[in-house]
Amino acid sequence: MSIEIKVPVLPESVADATVATWHKKPGDPIKRDEHLVDIETDKVVLEVVAPADGTIEAILKKKGETVKAEEVIGIFKEGTVSIPPKTEPAKAAITATKAEPLSPAVRRLVAEENINIEKIKGTGKGGRITKEDVAKEAHPQSSKEPSPLLTQSVEISIGTGTREEKRVPMSRLRARIAERLLQAQQTAAILTTFNEINMQPVMGLRQKYKETFEKDYGVRLGFMSFFTIAVVEALKRFPIINASVDGNDIIYHNYFDVGIAVSSPRGLVVPIIRNAEMLNMAQIEKQIAQFAEKAKNGQLSIEEITGGTFTISNGGVFGSLMSTPILNPPQSAILGMHKIEERPIVENGAVVIRPMMYVAMSYDHRIIDGAESVQFLVTVKELLEDPARLLLNV
């Protein structure tokens, strides 16, 4: 019996997709639910699995071709298959003795590198094996890992005396990022306001309670939950910062969906913490940890990265001291966090050394005035420099 292999249903905001990789060839024996093909959208990679035991009869859409939702991309022939036992290679194949299941992205890398996962110590949550763990086992001589912002691995010979060039197409995600950033610059009147925050009160509070917090909630206490709660409180006081432009209308949102920019092997993605105003710090930290793990393994869903009313981006984790973040349309503002550095400041007439962080907020000047943007950022600063105000709402 022949079965059509179709592109999964795409969200309304996604017009088309690209065939990224076929993992099986016509004639290969395939078991039910085995991974057949990756479909890349401008937001996520969708996996298509085998509907039954059988084999691929024909591939109708090759790697790199553009496809639509529910378009037929191949023909699958259902039937009993006999998979011959694999011979032991030089490196042992994947075993299934690990307690934690492997993500699809990790499975592919393990198969490509032909690694024995029993030799790998997982560094992910709960001992889960990540792509970085596999890469380190496969290439132990690499002393420096590639940047997580790279969307593709391109080998270029350095210092060989040859003037080589290599052209590679942008991934759909990278192309979409470029399109949205260009759209933001062309359609919004972007300005940026700056300030600095004395992080000593937050760092002291974190140092005092981090062990108890992790023991009670099973998640680390980071800076992002402090910033998220401070941002939500400031957004309540300045609702225009949480609004968006639609033609000649301003849309005020009575909810606070905060996007947290995280890096992934495919590029920068912004998963959304929905209704952040209803969450405590532990719930926020858990969501951020889950998003980071999913982003690393390519498991974020379209729903998790769609929407949002405000974004927080932390360039400080990469060492950035100062930057001007670009809006994430249709949002009207974005907060950029940066590296914490000890600097001399004046307190009560005396020069003291404090751990300081520069912060920057870019905003759409079409609807947000300079006074509102400055007051918003000052509010965030005041809340973080006196964290008790977060509890008292003062």
Secondary structure by P-SEA (a helix, b strand, c coil): ccccccccccccccccccccccccccccccccccccbbbbcccbbbbbcccccccccccccccccccccccccbbbbbcbbbbccccccccccccccccccccaaaaaaaaaacccccccccccccccccaaaaaaaacccccccccccccbbbbbbcccccbbbbbbbccaaaaaaaaaaaaaaaccbbbbbbccccaaaaaaaaaacaaaaaaaccccccaaaaaaaaaaaaaaacccccccccccbbbbbcccbbbbbbbccccbbbbbbcccccccaaaaaaaaaaaaaaaaaccccccccccccbbbbbcccccccbbbbbbcccccbbbbbbbbbbbbbbcccbbbbcbbbbbbbbbccccccaaaaaaaaaaaaaaaaccccccccc
